[in-house]
Amino acid sequence: YFSYTPSDTTKVLTSISFDIYVPKATYDAGFTGGKAYWKTGDSWTWGNGDWVSLTAATWTTITAAPSATDGVQIAGFAGFAGASSTGGTNLVMYFDNFKVTYTDGTSETFDFNSGVSSSFGYGTDTSGTGSVGQDTTQYN
């Protein structure tokens, strides 16, 4: 999971969008798609957008419009590897132009060209490890 934690978790999310780039090695290892996701309210209720198929070595824009009525706790991208995935090490995905918009009309946008905010993180449901770092020399 690539995740964003807002500084104000009382705001209600109306949209989330971002660009994702999956290098060929990551795609060939089976990471071929995923969904925007969010967790809202005190119980961290899970919601997600539609499945989006990714293309190797191509930027893809993912957009979702949550119907939640509680404040957003966390939002981001859940990437999935297919059953035939070969797995791998040092696999990467690139994110840019991350934007969240709230019902009060405000929004937050991150283009990552001036660094990675501490509001972003990486997580996994399995024994995988990872981190979020900046690489402005690649895929600009």
N, CA, C and O of each residue as an XYZ file, in Angstrom:
560
protein
N       0.829     -1.189      0.000
C       0.000      0.000      0.000
C       0.870      1.248      0.000
O       1.841      1.343      0.751
N       0.517      2.186     -0.836
C       1.085      3.522     -0.789
C       0.024      4.358     -0.107
O      -1.117      4.398     -0.567
N       0.374      5.028      0.986
C      -0.674      5.679      1.770
C      -0.354      7.128      2.101
O       0.805      7.534      2.191
N      -1.422      7.887      2.278
C      -1.367      9.286      2.683
C      -2.218      9.456      3.930
O      -3.373      9.033      3.965
N      -1.644     10.076      4.950
C      -2.378     10.373      6.174
C      -2.543     11.887      6.273
O      -1.554     12.602      6.434
N      -3.774     12.388      6.179
C      -3.989     13.837      6.233
C      -3.749     14.384      7.636
O      -3.858     13.660      8.626
N      -3.423     15.660      7.707
C      -3.202     16.290      9.016
C      -4.526     16.539      9.740
O      -4.548     16.621     10.968
N      -5.622     16.658      9.001
C      -6.941     16.866      9.597
C      -7.839     15.695      9.208
O      -8.343     15.633      8.087
N      -8.031     14.776     10.139
C      -8.813     13.569      9.842
C     -10.314     13.758     10.056
O     -11.067     12.784     10.077
N     -10.749     15.010     10.213
C     -12.187     15.272     10.323
C     -12.795     15.636      8.974
O     -14.018     15.646      8.831
N     -11.954     15.937      7.977
C     -12.459     16.327      6.663
C     -12.971     15.107      5.896
O     -12.400     14.020      5.976
N     -14.062     15.312      5.152
C     -14.687     14.237      4.375
C     -14.159     14.300      2.943
O     -14.180     15.354      2.306
N     -13.691     13.174      2.455
C     -13.073     13.053      1.145
C     -14.132     12.981      0.040
O     -15.102     12.230      0.144
N     -13.929     13.784     -1.032
C     -14.815     13.666     -2.194
C     -14.110     13.044     -3.390
O     -14.756     12.432     -4.240
N     -12.785     13.194     -3.466
C     -12.061     12.541     -4.560
C     -10.599     12.348     -4.193
O     -10.034     13.064     -3.365
N     -10.018     11.366     -4.833
C      -8.599     11.088     -4.719
C      -8.100     10.793     -6.116
O      -8.757     10.075     -6.870
N      -6.946     11.338     -6.474
C      -6.375     11.036     -7.787
C      -4.853     11.074     -7.684
O      -4.286     11.770     -6.842
N      -4.221     10.322     -8.547
C      -2.764     10.299     -8.599
C      -2.334      9.592     -9.880
O      -3.107      8.870    -10.510
N      -1.083      9.823    -10.238
C      -0.480      9.144    -11.373
C       0.446      8.055    -10.835
O       1.107      8.242     -9.814
N       0.489      6.929    -11.521
C       1.362      5.831    -11.131
C       2.102      5.315    -12.363
O       1.533      5.195    -13.448
N       3.377      5.017    -12.166
C       4.224      4.470    -13.218
C       4.792      3.152    -12.708
O       5.411      3.112    -11.644
N       4.587      2.082    -13.457
C       5.085      0.767    -13.082
C       6.154      0.360    -14.098
O       5.834      0.081    -15.254
N       7.416      0.324    -13.677
C       8.469     -0.106    -14.601
C       8.231     -1.540    -15.080
O       7.527     -2.312    -14.430
N       8.816     -1.878    -16.205
C       8.614     -3.188    -16.816
C       8.956     -4.329    -15.867
O       8.228     -5.321    -15.828
N      10.029     -4.223    -15.108
C      10.422     -5.303    -14.187
C       9.358     -5.547    -13.125
O       9.092     -6.694    -12.766
N       8.749     -4.483    -12.624
C       7.687     -4.621    -11.621
C       6.445     -5.239    -12.259
O       5.820     -6.133    -11.688
N       6.102     -4.757    -13.430
C       4.945     -5.297    -14.158
C       5.157     -6.775    -14.481
O       4.263     -7.595    -14.275
N       6.337     -7.107    -14.984
C       6.638     -8.496    -15.350
C       6.643     -9.427    -14.138
O       6.445    -10.633    -14.285
N       6.867     -8.880    -12.944
C       6.827     -9.678    -11.717
C       5.391     -9.936    -11.269
O       5.164    -10.644    -10.288
N       4.410     -9.359    -11.992
C       3.005     -9.648    -11.710
C       2.206     -8.516    -11.098
O       1.012     -8.674    -10.845
N       2.837     -7.373    -10.854
C       2.118     -6.236    -10.276
C       1.495     -5.438    -11.413
O       2.104     -4.518    -11.958
N       0.261     -5.815    -11.758
C      -0.358     -5.292    -12.976
C      -1.593     -4.435    -12.747
O      -2.251     -4.035    -13.708
N      -1.924     -4.144    -11.484
C      -3.103     -3.327    -11.240
C      -3.328     -3.065     -9.776
O      -2.550     -3.487     -8.921
N      -4.413     -2.357     -9.498
C      -4.749     -2.043     -8.119
C      -5.925     -1.098     -8.030
O      -6.633     -0.868     -9.011
N      -6.124     -0.552     -6.841
C      -7.275      0.312     -6.567
C      -6.870      1.466     -5.655
O      -5.996      1.324     -4.801
N      -7.520      2.607     -5.852
C      -7.446      3.655     -4.847
C      -8.234      3.152     -3.640
O      -9.243      2.466     -3.803
N      -7.787      3.483     -2.442
C      -8.519      3.067     -1.245
C      -8.541      4.204     -0.228
O      -7.784      5.168     -0.341
N      -9.419      4.076      0.768
C      -9.519      5.038      1.863
C     -10.118      4.335      3.068
O     -10.847      3.351      2.946
N      -9.791      4.865      4.221
C     -10.388      4.400      5.470
C     -10.919      5.640      6.172
O     -10.225      6.651      6.285
N     -12.180      5.548      6.651
C     -12.838      6.731      7.206
C     -13.438      6.461      8.575
O     -13.696      5.318      8.954
N     -13.652      7.556      9.309
C     -14.328      7.491     10.601
C     -13.477      6.881     11.694
O     -12.368      6.402     11.458
N     -14.028      6.913     12.898
C     -13.314      6.384     14.055
C     -13.066      4.883     13.957
O     -12.121      4.371     14.558
N     -13.907      4.175     13.205
C     -13.738      2.726     13.051
C     -12.876      2.376     11.835
O     -12.692      1.197     11.531
N     -12.354      3.373     11.145
C     -11.497      3.180      9.979
C     -12.175      2.275      8.948
O     -11.595      1.278      8.517
N     -13.395      2.622      8.558
C     -14.158      1.835      7.598
C     -13.482      1.870      6.224
O     -13.185      2.939      5.692
N     -13.245      0.690      5.665
C     -12.535      0.537      4.391
C     -13.451      0.828      3.213
O     -14.611      0.414      3.205
N     -12.938      1.532      2.230
C     -13.615      1.743      0.960
C     -12.582      1.737     -0.144
O     -11.407      2.005      0.107
N     -12.994      1.440     -1.352
C     -12.036      1.468     -2.451
C     -12.720      1.774     -3.774
O     -13.927      1.593     -3.934
N     -11.921      2.239     -4.704
C     -12.393      2.518     -6.047
C     -12.377      1.266     -6.896
O     -12.121      0.167     -6.404
N     -12.651      1.440     -8.164
C     -12.660      0.334     -9.111
C     -11.237     -0.148     -9.403
O     -10.270      0.602     -9.272
N     -11.136     -1.410     -9.798
C      -9.866     -1.986    -10.228
C      -9.360     -1.227    -11.451
O     -10.124     -0.923    -12.367
N      -8.069     -0.927    -11.455
C      -7.436     -0.270    -12.597
C      -6.277     -1.141    -13.058
O      -5.368     -1.440    -12.283
N      -6.313     -1.545    -14.319
C      -5.199     -2.297    -14.900
C      -4.112     -1.316    -15.295
O      -4.386     -0.270    -15.884
N      -2.893     -1.656    -14.970
C      -1.753     -0.810    -15.291
C      -1.050     -1.352    -16.527
O      -1.204     -2.520    -16.881
N      -0.285     -0.497    -17.173
C       0.502     -0.871    -18.344
C       1.964     -0.649    -18.010
O       2.318      0.359    -17.400
N       2.807     -1.577    -18.403
C       4.235     -1.453    -18.121
C       4.815     -0.196    -18.746
O       4.507      0.147    -19.888
N       5.657      0.484    -17.983
C       6.430      1.626    -18.469
C       5.561      2.753    -19.034
O       5.952      3.429    -19.985
N       4.371      2.949    -18.438
C       3.450      3.999    -18.863
C       2.811      4.635    -17.634
O       2.420      3.934    -16.701
N       2.706      5.954    -17.632
C       1.996      6.633    -16.542
C       0.498      6.375    -16.697
O      -0.046      6.471    -17.797
N      -0.165      6.047    -15.585
C      -1.612      5.834    -15.547
C      -2.190      6.731    -14.468
O      -1.658      6.777    -13.359
N      -3.265      7.445    -14.766
C      -3.946      8.267    -13.771
C      -5.076      7.456    -13.154
O      -5.895      6.866    -13.860
N      -5.105      7.437    -11.838
C      -6.158      6.738    -11.099
C      -6.963      7.783    -10.348
O      -6.401      8.635     -9.661
N      -8.284      7.715    -10.481
C      -9.189      8.653     -9.820
C     -10.338      7.869     -9.196
O     -10.854      6.925     -9.794
N     -10.730      8.264     -8.001
C     -11.872      7.637     -7.339
C     -12.660      8.707     -6.600
O     -12.108      9.725     -6.183
N     -13.956      8.465     -6.444
C     -14.852      9.392     -5.748
C     -15.559      8.649     -4.616
O     -16.616      8.053     -4.825
N     -14.983      8.686     -3.435
C     -15.599      7.991     -2.296
C     -16.981      8.534     -1.967
O     -17.270      9.709     -2.196
N     -17.831      7.665     -1.425
C     -19.155      8.092     -0.978
C     -19.222      8.158      0.549
O     -20.308      8.248      1.122
N     -18.081      8.114      1.192
C     -18.031      8.138      2.657
C     -18.535      9.475      3.198
O     -18.417     10.507      2.538
N     -19.092      9.443      4.390
C     -19.577     10.666      5.033
C     -18.794     10.989      6.300
O     -19.084     11.984      6.964
N     -17.813     10.171      6.643
C     -16.962     10.418      7.811
C     -15.607     10.933      7.360
O     -15.228     10.780      6.198
N     -14.883     11.543      8.282
C     -13.561     12.066      7.987
C     -12.600     10.978      7.545
O     -12.653      9.848      8.032
N     -11.717     11.332      6.614
C     -10.760     10.357      6.086
C      -9.579     10.202      7.049
O      -8.996     11.191      7.494
N      -9.239      8.966      7.360
C      -8.105      8.660      8.227
C      -6.833      8.418      7.414
O      -5.738      8.824      7.801
N      -7.011      7.746      6.278
C      -5.881      7.397      5.418
C      -6.432      7.117      4.021
O      -7.575      6.680      3.880
N      -5.627      7.366      2.992
C      -6.043      7.112      1.609
C      -4.802      6.799      0.797
O      -3.693      7.174      1.179
N      -4.983      6.111     -0.323
C      -3.826      5.816     -1.149
C      -4.106      4.811     -2.238
O      -5.193      4.785     -2.814
N      -3.107      3.974     -2.520
C      -3.170      2.978     -3.587
C      -2.834      1.606     -3.031
O      -1.835      1.434     -2.333
N      -3.674      0.635     -3.345
C      -3.416     -0.757     -3.001
C      -3.077     -1.486     -4.291
O      -3.950     -1.696     -5.133
N      -1.825     -1.872     -4.454
C      -1.383     -2.603     -5.632
C      -1.440     -4.098     -5.372
O      -1.226     -4.551     -4.248
N      -1.726     -4.854     -6.405
C      -1.879     -6.293     -6.250
C      -1.028     -7.035     -7.269
O      -0.864     -6.603     -8.410
N      -0.494     -8.162     -6.823
C       0.203     -9.077     -7.712
C      -0.722    -10.245     -8.001
O      -1.393    -10.745     -7.099
N      -0.763    -10.674     -9.230
C      -1.614    -11.792     -9.617
C      -1.118    -13.112     -9.051
O      -0.005    -13.202     -8.534
N      -1.953    -14.126     -9.154
C      -1.619    -15.453     -8.640
C      -0.367    -16.024     -9.296
O       0.332    -16.838     -8.694
N      -0.083    -15.607    -10.512
C       1.096    -16.111    -11.211
C       2.324    -15.224    -10.998
O       3.319    -15.355    -11.711
N       2.253    -14.330    -10.022
C       3.359    -13.416     -9.764
C       4.632    -14.170     -9.408
O       4.610    -15.162     -8.678
N       5.726    -13.680     -9.935
C       7.021    -14.254     -9.599
C       7.640    -13.564     -8.391
O       8.691    -13.977     -7.899
N       6.982    -12.512     -7.917
C       7.552    -11.747     -6.807
C       8.826    -11.071     -7.264
O       9.025    -10.856     -8.460
N       9.673    -10.741     -6.340
C      10.931    -10.125     -6.716
C      11.446     -9.234     -5.619
O      10.780     -9.013     -4.607
N      12.617     -8.734     -5.828
C      13.211     -7.797     -4.880
C      13.498     -6.494     -5.599
O      13.681     -6.464     -6.816
N      13.534     -5.438     -4.841
C      13.831     -4.107     -5.376
C      12.869     -3.681     -6.479
O      13.260     -2.999     -7.425
N      11.618     -4.085     -6.352
C      10.598     -3.656     -7.295
C      10.100     -2.281     -6.883
O       9.980     -1.998     -5.690
N       9.812     -1.435     -7.838
C       9.385     -0.073     -7.536
C       8.130      0.298     -8.307
O       7.821     -0.274     -9.352
N       7.417      1.274     -7.761
C       6.322      1.956     -8.430
C       6.547      3.440     -8.168
O       6.974      3.825     -7.079
N       6.264      4.256     -9.150
C       6.431      5.693     -9.008
C       5.070      6.359     -8.945
O       4.158      6.003     -9.692
N       4.935      7.337     -8.044
C       3.696      8.088     -7.876
C       3.983      9.570     -8.071
O       5.063     10.054     -7.733
N       3.012     10.278     -8.616
C       3.143     11.723     -8.777
C       1.747     12.332     -8.813
O       0.749     11.632     -8.983
N       1.701     13.652     -8.649
C       0.454     14.414     -8.757
C      -0.656     13.847     -7.877
O      -1.798     13.708     -8.315
N      -0.311     13.524     -6.645
C      -1.282     12.982     -5.689
C      -2.167     14.130     -5.199
O      -1.663     15.154     -4.737
N      -3.503     13.954     -5.301
C      -4.420     15.018     -4.898
C      -5.621     14.431     -4.175
O      -6.228     13.464     -4.635
N      -5.953     15.024     -3.045
C      -7.185     14.698     -2.329
C      -8.028     15.963     -2.261
O      -7.513     17.053     -2.012
N      -9.327     15.806     -2.483
C     -10.269     16.927     -2.427
C     -11.337     16.588     -1.403
O     -11.783     15.444     -1.303
N     -11.743     17.602     -0.641
C     -12.685     17.403      0.457
C     -14.015     18.090      0.174
O     -14.105     18.956     -0.696
N     -15.055     17.693      0.925
C     -16.395     18.255      0.731
C     -16.458     19.741      1.033
O     -17.363     20.422      0.551
N     -15.518     20.267      1.819
C     -15.536     21.700      2.115
C     -14.899     22.531      1.006
O     -14.756     23.746      1.141
N     -14.510     21.866     -0.108
C     -13.946     22.572     -1.257
C     -12.434     22.707     -1.223
O     -11.841     23.152     -2.205
N     -11.793     22.337     -0.122
C     -10.340     22.418     -0.050
C      -9.715     21.158     -0.653
O     -10.371     20.127     -0.804
N      -8.446     21.269     -0.989
C      -7.731     20.110     -1.522
C      -6.265     20.203     -1.117
O      -5.773     21.259     -0.719
N      -5.587     19.071     -1.231
C      -4.152     19.008     -0.995
C      -3.546     18.298     -2.195
O      -4.042     17.258     -2.628
N      -2.466     18.867     -2.733
C      -1.818     18.315     -3.899
C      -0.333     18.158     -3.622
O       0.294     19.031     -3.021
N       0.223     17.040     -4.065
C       1.646     16.764     -3.882
C       2.223     16.325     -5.220
O       1.721     15.387     -5.840
N       3.289     17.010     -5.670
C       3.912     16.599     -6.929
C       5.263     15.925     -6.711
O       5.871     15.454     -7.672
N       5.739     15.870     -5.489
C       6.956     15.156     -5.088
C       8.237     15.703     -5.686
O       9.300     15.125     -5.460
N       8.184     16.786     -6.435
C       9.416     17.347     -6.990
C      10.267     18.042     -5.947
O      11.473     18.193     -6.142
N       9.671     18.467     -4.848
C      10.444     19.141     -3.809
C      10.591     18.283     -2.555
O      10.861     18.800     -1.471
N      10.414     16.988     -2.703
C      10.597     16.084     -1.573
C       9.336     15.296     -1.284
O       8.267     15.557     -1.837
N       9.494     14.329     -0.404
C       8.388     13.473     -0.014
C       7.930     13.888      1.376
O       8.715     13.891      2.324
N       6.667     14.235      1.488
C       6.093     14.633      2.770
C       6.073     13.448      3.727
O       5.907     12.304      3.304
N       6.240     13.722      5.005
C       6.165     12.657      6.013
C       4.745     12.114      6.151
O       4.517     11.161      6.896
N       3.790     12.713      5.441
C       2.404     12.238      5.451
C       2.219     10.969      4.624
O       1.140     10.377      4.645
N       3.255     10.540      3.893
C       3.162      9.374      3.029
C       3.917      8.198      3.622
O       4.925      8.364      4.308
N       3.401      6.992      3.339
C       4.054      5.798      3.848
C       3.811      4.605      2.960
O       3.137      4.687      1.933
N       4.383      3.484      3.387
C       4.270      2.226      2.662
C       3.897      1.141      3.659
O       4.407      1.116      4.779
N       3.011      0.248      3.252
C       2.637     -0.866      4.111
C       2.382     -2.099      3.282
O       2.296     -2.023      2.057
N       2.258     -3.242      3.944
C       2.040     -4.498      3.250
C       1.196     -5.428      4.103
O       1.229     -5.360      5.331
N       0.440     -6.295      3.446
C      -0.347     -7.301      4.151
C       0.448     -8.576      4.387
O       0.007     -9.456      5.126
N       1.620     -8.680      3.763
C       2.426     -9.893      3.873
C       3.752     -9.562      4.525
O       3.859     -8.568      5.243
N       4.741    -10.361      4.292
C       6.044    -10.133      4.915
C       6.912     -9.176      4.113
O       8.091     -9.009      4.424
N       6.358     -8.552      3.098
C       7.125     -7.622      2.279
C       7.537     -6.388      3.065
O       6.916     -6.036      4.068
N       8.570     -5.752      2.605
C       9.030     -4.508      3.213
C       9.152     -3.471      2.120
O       9.178     -3.804      0.935
N       9.225     -2.235      2.513
C       9.370     -1.185      1.522
C       9.475      0.160      2.174
O       9.421      0.280      3.398
N       9.625      1.162      1.363
C       9.722      2.520      1.874
C       9.274      3.485      0.783
O       9.119      3.112     -0.380
N       9.073      4.717      1.185
C       8.728      5.779      0.248
C       9.914      6.715      0.192
O      10.358      7.229      1.220
N      10.426      6.937     -0.999
C      11.563      7.823     -1.171
C      11.363      8.708     -2.377
O      10.400      8.556     -3.129
N      12.281      9.631     -2.551
C      12.184     10.576     -3.658
C      13.171     10.209     -4.750
O      14.316      9.857     -4.467
N      12.738     10.290     -5.975
C      13.603     10.054     -7.122
C      13.117     10.931     -8.260
O      12.325     10.491     -9.094
N      13.586     12.169     -8.300
C      13.104     13.106     -9.319
C      13.866     12.969    -10.623
O      13.551     13.650    -11.598
N      14.869     12.092    -10.654
C      15.629     11.932    -11.903
C      14.996     10.883    -12.805
O      15.365     10.788    -13.976
N      14.077     10.112    -12.311
C      13.492      9.025    -13.076
C      12.089      9.389    -13.571
O      11.281      9.932    -12.817
N      11.815      9.096    -14.797
C      10.462      9.118    -15.350
C       9.784     10.476    -15.258
O       8.564     10.544    -15.112
N      10.554     11.563    -15.341
C       9.969     12.902    -15.332
C       9.267     13.176    -16.639
O       8.709     14.257    -16.825
